[in-house]
Amino acid sequence: MPTDTQDANGTTLAQRYADVKARIAAAAHRVGRRAEDVMLVVVSKSGTVDQIRELMQLGQVDFAENRVQQLVQRAAQVDEWRMRRIELSGHAPLVRWHMIGSLQRNKVKKAIECTRLVHSVDSLRLAEEIQSAASRRETPIEVLVEVNVAGESSKAGVAPGAAKHLVAQIETMVNVRARGLMCMAPLEGGLDAARAAFERCRELYDDVRQSGAGGARFDILSMGMSGDFEAAVECGSNLVRVGGAVIGPPQVFEDPADA
Ligand SMILES: *Cc1c(COP(=O)(O)O)cnc(C)c1O
């Protein structure tokens, strides 16, 4: 496996991974928090399965995809690889999958089979669909309520004012458990706008926690991507979803016809 192949920008996957982890730790320390209080989820959507396996061998456990099809496919490929490793050596690194993209109701059943956390629940209907698809499971499906903090019409998510109510409704469902909130920074306005959105989401999160609407295990605040994860951690995020900064530039596949 190519563990030290440099990309076009001259860094390796292992270097970028270490760098992102160090930056998360530094951001946490700046606001008096511990590095281990912030979970790094690597968004693998633009990466390859080889990169996922390499990151797993470096100790990364949590990965996210934004399309159900690719999530299911990759979970199966990685599982197969893990089984082979277990046969050969008796053990294999752990993996957990996160669904971060918008989820169509007709794909819920497939998606939840391999997903540890669904970050993108933004309606009661979707929560109800998960509830019925998960009816025969022993443990509830854990979800985050996605909030459209900046009120952008192009973005998914519930309005900030509706988040607490949706969390409370989910709390009444047996097979779905609300674990927290997720948000994205607005497209415009740079880091200042991102910070404002993160602060707003943090306040909302604190408000839901204090109200008790989310129950005892409402403890995840998912915010921060490659361009703004340090700001997000400084604003209280405890789960960052980082793609490009770890994965690197999109892979260029050689066309065998040119060889
Ligand atoms: C793609 C994606 C990310 C990661 O974005 P990068 O800028 O590559 O870090 C995070 N969250 C969601 C919801 C995404 O779709």
The ligand as an SDF file (V2000), in Angstrom:
LIG
                    3D

 15 15  0  0  0  0  0  0  0  0999 V2000
  -18.1690   17.3070    2.1160 C   0  0  0  0  0  0  0  0  0  0  0  0
  -18.6840   17.6070    3.4780 C   0  0  0  0  0  0  0  0  0  0  0  0
  -17.7990   17.8730    4.5390 C   0  0  0  0  0  0  0  0  0  0  0  0
  -16.2920   17.9490    4.3600 C   0  0  0  0  0  0  0  0  0  0  0  0
  -15.9470   19.0250    3.5760 O   0  0  0  0  0  0  0  0  0  0  0  0
  -14.4070   19.4430    3.3380 P   0  0  0  0  0  0  0  0  0  0  0  0
  -14.4740   20.8620    2.9860 O   0  0  0  0  0  0  0  0  0  0  0  0
  -13.8930   18.5570    2.2590 O   0  0  0  0  0  0  0  0  0  0  0  0
  -13.7040   19.2030    4.6340 O   0  0  0  0  0  0  0  0  0  0  0  0
  -18.3520   18.0890    5.7850 C   0  0  0  0  0  0  0  0  0  0  0  0
  -19.6880   18.0570    6.0010 N   0  0  0  0  0  0  0  0  0  0  0  0
  -20.5630   17.8270    5.0060 C   0  0  0  0  0  0  0  0  0  0  0  0
  -22.0170   17.8180    5.3140 C   0  0  0  0  0  0  0  0  0  0  0  0
  -20.0910   17.5990    3.7100 C   0  0  0  0  0  0  0  0  0  0  0  0
  -20.9710   17.3770    2.7220 O   0  0  0  0  0  0  0  0  0  0  0  0
  1  2  1  0
  2  3  1  0
  2 14  2  0
  3  4  1  0
  3 10  2  0
  4  5  1  0
  5  6  1  0
  6  7  2  0
  6  8  1  0
  6  9  1  0
 10 11  1  0
 11 12  2  0
 12 13  1  0
 12 14  1  0
 14 15  1  0
M  END
$$$$
